[in-house]
Amino acid sequence: MLIETDTYRALKAEAAALNEKILTMIDEWKALGEPEWLDKQIDEEEARMSELTRKMDEAFATGTAMKNSSMNISPSTSSKSLEDMERYALSTGNLQASVEIGDYEKFFGKTVRIVKGKKDVGAEGKVFWLKRQHYGKSEWSGWTTRIGIKDASGAVYWSNTDNVTVV
């Protein structure tokens, strides 16, 4: 399961605090009649926010924003453990881990058919491997769950959960 790195979490916390500061400064700016000196300070803080956002996007583009956690899901993971993991993922704002847990419950160990994609359409087998992966350049896009499918003859196919249906 993927979780945020400490560095990325620190960037997010800094961005959240800076956002609160900027909002407070804007309220003060309005209350004081929009003085130019405060306008310049707000511009400086907004420039810092832009830089933080750039660093966060860069972390995702280079793969340094997320790491594998020690909370590994396996066939022996109980429903209660999955619920606890999902609750923890949501409480820490780790939405991708929550999606991975949901995909695990929906697909892992089940027979699926590849119904769309570039290749292997029509292949059918049991899901033996599942992992949430990031291919995008920002935190908000480019996520997919990859799955490994093994058919009755032992042939292995790789696809995304978006390309399969449970049979």
N, CA and C of each residue as an Amber inpcrd file, in Angstrom:
protein
   501
   0.8460000  -1.1650000   0.0000000   0.0000000   0.0000000   0.0000000
   0.8970000   1.2360000   0.0000000   0.5140000   2.2570000  -0.7250000
   1.2930000   3.4930000  -0.7930000   0.8730000   4.4590000   0.3060000
   1.8650000   5.1000000   0.9080000   1.6100000   6.1660000   1.8720000
   2.5120000   7.3460000   1.5380000   2.1690000   8.5030000   2.0570000
   2.9720000   9.6940000   1.8000000   4.3030000   9.5990000   2.5350000
   5.3520000  10.1450000   1.9310000   6.6420000  10.2100000   2.6120000
   6.5830000  11.3220000   3.6530000   7.4910000  11.2710000   4.6300000
   7.5320000  12.3060000   5.6590000   7.8010000  13.6770000   5.0500000
   8.6660000  13.7130000   4.0430000   8.9960000  14.9820000   3.3810000
   7.7620000  15.5730000   2.7190000   7.0140000  14.7330000   2.0130000
   5.8200000  15.2160000   1.3300000   4.7670000  15.6520000   2.3450000
   4.6060000  14.8840000   3.4170000   3.6470000  15.2370000   4.4690000
   4.0070000  16.5870000   5.0750000   5.3060000  16.8470000   5.2520000
   5.7540000  18.1420000   5.7980000   5.4300000  19.2800000   4.8260000
   5.6220000  19.0420000   3.5290000   5.2700000  20.0540000   2.5290000
   3.7730000  20.3610000   2.5770000   2.9520000  19.3190000   2.6950000
   1.5030000  19.5160000   2.7690000   1.1230000  20.3130000   4.0140000
   1.7410000  19.9920000   5.1420000   1.4410000  20.7020000   6.3830000
   1.8600000  22.1670000   6.2750000   3.0330000  22.4000000   5.6930000
   3.5030000  23.7720000   5.5080000   2.5610000  24.5460000   4.5850000
   2.0970000  23.8970000   3.5300000   1.1720000  24.5480000   2.5930000
  -0.1580000  24.8610000   3.2750000  -0.6510000  23.9490000   4.1100000
  -1.9130000  24.1930000   4.8200000  -1.7740000  25.3700000   5.7800000
  -0.6660000  25.4190000   6.5190000  -0.4380000  26.5250000   7.4570000
  -0.2960000  27.8480000   6.7030000   0.4200000  27.8200000   5.6020000
   0.6090000  29.0330000   4.8110000  -0.7180000  29.5100000   4.2200000
  -1.5440000  28.5690000   3.8010000  -2.8570000  28.9260000   3.2800000
  -3.6850000  29.6460000   4.3500000  -3.6700000  29.1280000   5.5700000
  -4.3960000  29.7700000   6.6760000  -3.8480000  31.1780000   6.9200000
  -2.5320000  31.3190000   6.8860000  -1.9040000  32.6280000   7.0860000
  -2.3590000  33.6080000   6.0120000  -2.3590000  33.1510000   4.7640000
  -2.7670000  34.0260000   3.6550000  -4.2250000  34.4540000   3.8210000
  -5.0920000  33.5170000   4.1820000  -6.5020000  33.8550000   4.3730000
  -6.6820000  34.8770000   5.4980000  -5.9330000  34.7210000   6.5710000
  -5.9840000  35.6750000   7.6810000  -5.4840000  37.0440000   7.2320000
  -4.3960000  37.0540000   6.4630000  -3.8480000  38.3150000   5.9630000
  -4.8450000  39.0210000   5.0370000  -5.5470000  38.2520000   4.2210000
  -6.5390000  38.8490000   3.3190000  -7.6740000  39.4750000   4.1190000
  -8.1240000  38.7800000   5.1780000  -9.1700000  39.3500000   6.0410000
  -8.6910000  40.6510000   6.6780000  -7.4420000  40.6510000   7.1600000
  -6.8660000  41.8520000   7.7710000  -6.7390000  42.9700000   6.7320000
  -6.3070000  42.6230000   5.5380000  -6.1470000  43.5820000   4.4470000
  -7.4760000  44.2710000   4.1440000  -8.5430000  43.4860000   4.0870000
  -9.8680000  44.0480000   3.8390000 -10.3080000  44.9400000   4.9950000
 -10.0710000  44.4930000   6.2310000 -10.4850000  45.2500000   7.4120000
  -9.7430000  46.5800000   7.5250000  -8.4960000  46.6100000   7.0350000
  -7.6850000  47.8300000   7.1300000  -7.8620000  48.7520000   5.9220000
  -8.7760000  48.4200000   5.0270000  -8.9950000  49.2750000   3.8640000
  -8.0400000  49.0000000   2.7160000  -7.5560000  47.7950000   2.6180000
  -6.7100000  47.3410000   1.5170000  -5.4140000  48.1400000   1.3560000
  -4.6130000  48.2250000   2.4400000  -3.3520000  48.9800000   2.3350000
  -2.3480000  48.2790000   1.4190000  -1.5810000  49.0900000   0.7040000
  -0.6280000  48.5720000  -0.2770000   0.4880000  47.7620000   0.3860000
   0.9480000  48.2000000   1.5620000   2.0320000  47.4800000   2.2330000
   1.6310000  46.0440000   2.5660000   0.3790000  45.8360000   2.9450000
  -0.0810000  44.4820000   3.2550000  -0.3310000  43.6890000   1.9770000
  -0.7310000  44.3840000   0.9410000  -0.9370000  43.7600000  -0.3690000
   0.3730000  43.1190000  -0.8480000   1.4800000  43.8050000  -0.6470000
   2.7910000  43.2780000  -1.0530000   3.1620000  42.0440000  -0.2310000
   2.8540000  42.0590000   1.0630000   3.1470000  40.8970000   1.9150000
   2.3280000  39.6840000   1.4770000   1.0730000  39.9390000   1.1390000
   0.2180000  38.8400000   0.6700000   0.7880000  38.2650000  -0.6260000
   1.2220000  39.1340000  -1.5270000   1.8280000  38.6670000  -2.7830000
   3.0450000  37.7900000  -2.5180000   3.8620000  38.1810000  -1.5340000
   5.0520000  37.3960000  -1.1930000   4.6680000  36.0150000  -0.6560000
   3.6460000  35.9750000   0.1910000   3.2070000  34.6900000   0.7500000
   2.5750000  33.8190000  -0.3390000   1.8510000  34.4240000  -1.2560000
   1.2740000  33.6630000  -2.3660000   2.3640000  33.1090000  -3.2780000
   3.4620000  33.8410000  -3.4200000   4.5990000  33.3360000  -4.2030000
   5.2190000  32.1310000  -3.4960000   5.3000000  32.1950000  -2.1480000
   5.8020000  31.0370000  -1.3820000   4.8870000  29.8320000  -1.5750000
   3.5720000  30.1010000  -1.5980000   2.6080000  29.0160000  -1.7900000
   2.7850000  28.3890000  -3.1740000   3.0150000  29.2020000  -4.1750000
   3.2480000  28.6850000  -5.5280000   4.4790000  27.7910000  -5.5540000
   5.5180000  28.1990000  -4.8480000   6.7480000  27.4030000  -4.7890000
   6.4990000  26.0750000  -4.0700000   5.7370000  26.1030000  -2.9760000
   5.4070000  24.8620000  -2.2690000   4.6040000  23.9250000  -3.1690000
   3.6420000  24.4780000  -3.8820000   2.8290000  23.6760000  -4.7960000
   3.7050000  23.0660000  -5.8810000   4.6490000  23.8390000  -6.3950000
   5.5710000  23.3270000  -7.4120000   6.3900000  22.1630000  -6.8460000
   6.8670000  22.3100000  -5.6010000   7.6550000  21.2440000  -4.9730000
   6.8130000  19.9810000  -4.7770000   5.5500000  20.1690000  -4.3970000
   4.6700000  19.0160000  -4.2030000   4.4240000  18.3050000  -5.5350000
   4.1560000  19.0610000  -6.5830000   3.9540000  18.4690000  -7.9100000
   5.2200000  17.7720000  -8.3940000   6.3670000  18.3770000  -8.1200000
   7.6470000  17.7780000  -8.5200000   7.8780000  16.4580000  -7.7930000
   7.4900000  16.4150000  -6.5100000   7.6440000  15.1770000  -5.7370000
   6.8260000  14.0520000  -6.3710000   5.6300000  14.3640000  -6.8400000
   4.8230000  13.3420000  -7.5010000   5.4150000  12.9560000  -8.8450000
   5.9040000  13.9320000  -9.5780000   6.4740000  13.6530000 -10.9020000
   7.7230000  12.7760000 -10.7950000   8.4850000  12.9260000  -9.7160000
   9.7210000  12.1640000  -9.5600000   9.5370000  10.9060000  -8.7120000
   8.3250000  10.7010000  -8.2040000   8.0640000   9.4990000  -7.4140000
   8.5370000   9.5680000  -5.9870000   8.8170000  10.7630000  -5.4590000
   9.3130000  10.8740000  -4.0890000   8.2350000  11.2850000  -3.0930000
   6.9850000  11.3910000  -3.5400000   5.9050000  11.7960000  -2.6390000
   5.3070000  10.6070000  -1.8890000   5.3990000   9.4350000  -2.4830000
   4.7670000   8.2620000  -1.8950000   5.7930000   7.1480000  -1.7120000
   5.5320000   6.2810000  -0.7470000   6.3890000   5.1130000  -0.5320000
   5.4880000   3.9460000  -0.1470000   6.0140000   2.7630000  -0.2360000
   5.2440000   1.5990000   0.1940000   5.2020000   1.5690000   1.7090000
   4.0460000   1.2730000   2.2560000   3.9040000   1.2230000   3.7120000
   4.1580000  -0.1870000   4.2100000   4.2270000  -0.3010000   5.5200000
   4.3910000  -1.6180000   6.1190000   3.0440000  -2.3200000   6.2460000
   1.9560000  -1.6160000   5.9160000   0.6300000  -2.2150000   5.9760000
   0.3680000  -2.9560000   4.6790000   0.9250000  -4.1200000   4.5480000
   0.7550000  -4.8850000   3.3140000  -0.4980000  -5.7310000   3.3930000
  -1.2080000  -5.7520000   2.2970000  -2.4140000  -6.5570000   2.2050000
  -2.0280000  -7.8940000   1.5930000  -2.5120000  -8.9740000   2.1940000
  -2.2310000 -10.3040000   1.6580000  -3.5260000 -11.1110000   1.6890000
  -3.5290000 -12.2830000   1.0590000  -4.7470000 -13.1000000   1.0620000
  -5.2310000 -13.4550000   2.4680000  -4.3300000 -13.4440000   3.4540000
  -4.7430000 -13.8050000   4.8170000  -5.2180000 -12.5970000   5.6370000
  -5.2200000 -11.4060000   5.0430000  -5.6720000 -10.2180000   5.7590000
  -7.1740000 -10.3240000   6.0070000  -7.5670000 -10.1860000   7.2640000
  -8.9810000 -10.3300000   7.6250000  -9.7870000  -9.1020000   7.2180000
 -11.1000000  -9.2780000   7.1330000 -11.9990000  -8.1550000   6.8240000
 -11.8650000  -7.0620000   7.8700000 -11.7270000  -7.4450000   9.1240000
 -11.5750000  -6.4730000  10.2140000 -10.2850000  -5.6730000  10.0300000
  -9.2030000  -6.3350000   9.6620000  -7.9360000  -5.6350000   9.4350000
  -8.0490000  -4.6730000   8.2570000  -8.7490000  -5.1100000   7.2050000
  -8.9530000  -4.2270000   6.0560000  -9.7510000  -2.9950000   6.4640000
 -10.7830000  -3.1780000   7.2810000 -11.5740000  -2.0440000   7.7660000
 -10.7070000  -1.0990000   8.5850000  -9.8720000  -1.6580000   9.4570000
  -8.9870000  -0.8320000  10.2890000  -7.9910000  -0.0620000   9.4190000
  -7.4290000  -0.7380000   8.4050000  -6.4870000  -0.0740000   7.5020000
  -7.1730000   1.0570000   6.7450000  -8.3860000   0.7900000   6.2710000
  -9.1010000   1.8160000   5.5170000  -9.4400000   3.0080000   6.4090000
  -9.8730000   2.7350000   7.6410000 -10.1760000   3.8160000   8.5870000
  -8.9150000   4.6550000   8.8460000  -7.7810000   3.9770000   9.0410000
  -6.5170000   4.6930000   9.2650000  -6.1400000   5.5150000   8.0340000
  -6.2650000   4.9270000   6.8530000  -5.9090000   5.6380000   5.6140000
  -6.7560000   6.8980000   5.4690000  -8.0500000   6.7870000   5.7230000
  -8.9330000   7.9500000   5.5990000  -8.6380000   8.9960000   6.6700000
  -8.3290000   8.5340000   7.8920000  -8.0600000   9.4880000   8.9760000
  -6.7760000  10.2790000   8.7350000  -5.8560000   9.7190000   7.9670000
  -4.6080000  10.4270000   7.6750000  -4.6520000  11.1250000   6.3200000
  -5.8120000  11.0790000   5.6660000  -5.9540000  11.7540000   4.3770000
  -5.3190000  11.0010000   3.2210000  -5.0270000   9.7300000   3.4080000
  -4.3830000   8.9310000   2.3620000  -5.4610000   8.2530000   1.5180000
  -6.0440000   9.0230000   0.6070000  -7.1610000   8.5240000  -0.1830000
  -6.7550000   7.4070000  -1.1330000  -5.5280000   7.4370000  -1.6390000
  -5.0830000   6.3930000  -2.5570000  -5.0080000   5.0360000  -1.8660000
  -4.5700000   5.0230000  -0.6120000  -4.5330000   3.7640000   0.1370000
  -5.9450000   3.2390000   0.3510000  -6.8690000   4.1410000   0.6140000
  -8.2710000   3.7500000   0.7870000  -8.8240000   3.1280000  -0.4930000
  -8.4960000   3.7340000  -1.6350000  -8.9380000   3.1850000  -2.9290000
  -8.3210000   1.8030000  -3.1460000  -7.0440000   1.6580000  -2.7990000
  -6.3760000   0.3670000  -2.9750000  -7.0600000  -0.7140000  -2.1430000
  -7.4410000  -0.3830000  -0.9230000  -8.1250000  -1.3490000  -0.0620000
  -9.4700000  -1.7360000  -0.6790000 -10.2040000  -0.7430000  -1.1760000
 -11.4820000  -1.0260000  -1.8290000 -11.3200000  -1.9010000  -3.0590000
 -10.2940000  -1.6110000  -3.8510000 -10.0250000  -2.4300000  -5.0420000
  -9.6460000  -3.8520000  -4.6410000  -8.8850000  -3.9790000  -3.5520000
  -8.5000000  -5.3090000  -3.0660000  -9.7550000  -6.1110000  -2.7200000
 -10.6490000  -5.4820000  -1.9720000 -11.8760000  -6.1780000  -1.5730000
 -12.7220000  -6.5510000  -2.7950000 -12.7320000  -5.7070000  -3.7970000
 -13.5670000  -5.9430000  -4.9820000 -12.9800000  -6.9870000  -5.9280000
 -11.6370000  -6.9970000  -6.0910000 -11.0410000  -7.8060000  -7.1540000
 -10.1630000  -8.9780000  -6.6910000  -9.4190000  -8.8320000  -5.5910000
  -8.4010000  -9.8190000  -5.2500000  -9.0180000 -11.1980000  -5.0160000
  -8.4330000 -12.2030000  -5.6790000  -8.8890000 -13.5780000  -5.5370000
 -10.1250000 -13.9100000  -6.3360000 -10.6550000 -12.9370000  -7.0560000
 -11.8760000 -13.1490000  -7.8370000 -11.5270000 -13.3730000  -9.3080000
 -12.4340000 -14.0150000 -10.0050000 -12.2600000 -14.2340000 -11.4380000
 -12.7510000 -13.0000000 -12.1800000 -11.9010000 -12.4900000 -13.0650000
 -12.2340000 -11.2940000 -13.8420000 -12.0040000 -11.5620000 -15.3290000
 -12.6190000 -10.7310000 -16.1510000 -12.4200000 -10.7860000 -17.5960000
 -11.9540000  -9.4110000 -18.0520000 -10.9300000  -9.3830000 -18.8970000
 -10.4730000  -8.1180000 -19.4750000 -11.4500000  -7.7540000 -20.5790000
 -12.1250000  -6.6040000 -20.4160000 -13.1670000  -6.2150000 -21.3720000
 -12.7630000  -5.0450000 -22.2520000 -11.6570000  -4.3820000 -21.9270000
 -11.1600000  -3.3030000 -22.7790000  -9.6770000  -3.1120000 -22.5100000
  -9.0470000  -2.3190000 -23.3500000  -7.6160000  -2.0780000 -23.2040000
  -6.8960000  -2.3360000 -24.5150000  -5.5690000  -2.2320000 -24.4620000
  -4.7610000  -2.3730000 -25.6760000  -4.5490000  -3.8190000 -26.0890000
  -4.5350000  -4.7300000 -25.0970000  -4.2740000  -6.1280000 -25.4490000
  -4.9740000  -7.0620000 -24.4680000  -5.0000000  -8.2910000 -24.8240000
  -5.5500000  -9.3690000 -23.9940000  -7.0420000  -9.2390000 -23.6940000
  -7.7750000  -8.4600000 -24.4990000  -9.2150000  -8.3470000 -24.3000000
  -9.8390000  -9.7340000 -24.4550000 -10.6770000 -10.1050000 -23.5110000
 -11.3070000 -11.4240000 -23.5180000 -10.6370000 -12.4080000 -22.5850000
  -9.4030000 -12.1270000 -22.1650000  -8.7100000 -13.0310000 -21.2450000
  -9.4540000 -13.0510000 -19.9190000  -9.4590000 -14.2260000 -19.3130000
 -10.1920000 -14.4100000 -18.0650000  -9.3300000 -15.1970000 -17.1000000
  -9.3490000 -14.8140000 -15.8490000  -8.5750000 -15.5270000 -14.8470000
  -8.7780000 -14.9320000 -13.4780000  -8.0010000 -15.4530000 -12.5300000
  -8.1160000 -15.0450000 -11.1310000  -7.0720000 -13.9740000 -10.8150000
  -7.4920000 -12.9210000 -10.0960000  -6.5800000 -11.8410000  -9.7040000
  -5.6920000 -12.3420000  -8.5650000  -4.3650000 -12.3570000  -8.8150000
  -3.4070000 -12.8290000  -7.8100000  -2.5100000 -11.7190000  -7.2900000
  -2.5460000 -10.5480000  -7.9390000  -1.6650000  -9.4390000  -7.5630000
  -2.4080000  -8.1420000  -7.8210000  -2.2130000  -7.1560000  -6.9160000
  -2.8990000  -5.8750000  -7.0490000  -2.0440000  -4.7990000  -6.4010000
  -1.9150000  -3.6460000  -7.0880000  -1.1360000  -2.5560000  -6.5260000
  -1.6090000  -1.2300000  -7.1040000  -1.7570000  -0.2300000  -6.2490000
  -2.1150000   1.1280000  -6.6600000  -0.8400000   1.7990000  -7.1540000
  -0.8850000   2.3920000  -8.3580000   0.3010000   3.0180000  -8.9260000
  -0.0270000   4.4010000  -9.4610000   1.0060000   5.2290000  -9.5260000
   0.8440000   6.6070000  -9.9680000   1.6900000   6.8330000 -11.2130000
   1.0360000   7.2930000 -12.2840000   1.7200000   7.5630000 -13.5390000
   1.6290000   9.0330000 -13.9230000   1.0030000   9.8460000 -13.1000000
   0.7720000  11.2420000 -13.4500000   1.8340000  12.1770000 -12.9310000
   1.6240000  13.4540000 -13.1840000   2.5660000  14.4830000 -12.7600000
   2.0350000  15.3080000 -11.6070000   0.8200000  15.0290000 -11.1530000
   0.2980000  15.7730000 -10.0160000  -0.3350000  14.8020000  -9.0360000
  -0.5860000  15.3040000  -7.8650000  -1.1600000  14.4950000  -6.7940000
  -2.5620000  14.0070000  -7.1480000  -3.2620000  14.7400000  -7.9930000
  -4.6840000  14.4980000  -8.2020000  -5.0150000  13.6650000  -9.4290000
  -4.0760000  13.4260000 -10.2890000  -4.3950000  12.6610000 -11.4890000
  -3.3110000  11.6280000 -11.7730000  -3.6480000  10.6770000 -12.6160000
  -2.6660000   9.6810000 -13.0270000  -2.6190000   8.4460000 -12.1630000
  -3.5980000   8.2380000 -11.2900000  -3.6140000   7.0590000 -10.4230000
  -4.3880000   5.9280000 -11.0980000  -3.9230000   4.7180000 -10.8950000
  -4.6270000   3.5330000 -11.3830000  -4.2650000   2.3570000 -10.4890000
  -5.0940000   1.3430000 -10.4980000  -4.7720000   0.1110000  -9.7800000
  -4.4500000  -0.9510000 -10.8160000  -3.2240000  -1.4590000 -10.7600000
  -2.7710000  -2.5160000 -11.6660000  -3.0840000  -3.8610000 -11.0240000
  -3.4370000  -4.8280000 -11.8590000  -3.7040000  -6.1670000 -11.3540000
  -3.0040000  -7.2060000 -12.2090000  -2.6580000  -8.2920000 -11.5520000
  -2.1200000  -9.4630000 -12.2380000  -3.2060000 -10.5290000 -12.2640000
  -3.4070000 -11.1250000 -13.4220000  -4.4650000 -12.1160000 -13.6150000
  -3.8210000 -13.3930000 -14.1310000  -4.1640000 -14.5210000 -13.5210000
  -3.6220000 -15.8130000 -13.9730000  -4.7940000 -16.6800000 -14.4330000
  -4.7070000 -17.1710000 -15.6740000  -5.8000000 -18.0080000 -16.1860000
  -5.5860000 -19.4630000 -15.7870000  -6.5290000 -20.3150000 -16.1740000
  -6.4950000 -21.7270000 -15.7850000  -5.2620000 -22.4560000 -16.2990000
  -4.7010000 -21.9940000 -17.4270000  -3.5180000 -22.6580000 -17.9770000
  -2.2180000 -22.1290000 -17.3720000  -2.3220000 -21.1090000 -16.5200000
  -1.1400000 -20.5340000 -15.8880000  -0.5970000 -19.3000000 -16.5760000
  -1.2090000 -18.9080000 -17.7040000  -0.7760000 -17.6880000 -18.4010000
  -1.1330000 -16.4750000 -17.5360000  -0.2430000 -15.4850000 -17.5520000
  -0.4250000 -14.2900000 -16.7270000  -0.6900000 -13.0810000 -17.6240000
  -1.6320000 -12.2700000 -17.2050000  -1.9920000 -11.0430000 -17.9130000
  -1.9330000  -9.8880000 -16.9250000  -1.5810000  -8.7190000 -17.4160000
  -1.5030000  -7.5170000 -16.5900000  -2.4680000  -6.4800000 -17.1430000
  -3.2200000  -5.8430000 -16.2660000  -4.1890000  -4.8530000 -16.7110000
  -4.4790000  -3.8650000 -15.5850000  -5.3690000  -2.9250000 -15.8570000
  -5.8650000  -1.9860000 -14.8500000  -7.2520000  -2.4220000 -14.4160000
  -7.6490000  -2.0880000 -13.2100000  -8.9790000  -2.4590000 -12.7520000
 -10.0680000  -1.8230000 -13.6160000  -9.7650000  -0.6830000 -14.2280000
 -10.7420000  -0.0370000 -15.1060000 -11.0390000  -0.8710000 -16.3540000
 -10.1630000  -1.8030000 -16.6790000 -10.2990000  -2.5910000 -17.9080000
 -10.9360000  -3.9510000 -17.6850000 -11.3110000  -4.2730000 -16.4550000
 -11.8330000  -5.6130000 -16.1730000 -13.2090000  -5.5500000 -15.5460000
 -13.8750000  -6.6910000 -15.5990000 -15.1540000  -6.8630000 -14.9120000
 -15.0950000  -8.1860000 -14.1560000 -15.7010000  -8.2190000 -13.0010000
 -15.7550000  -9.4600000 -12.2180000 -16.8080000 -10.3540000 -12.8500000
 -16.4410000 -11.6290000 -13.0430000 -17.3900000 -12.5800000 -13.6540000
 -17.9530000 -13.5260000 -12.6240000
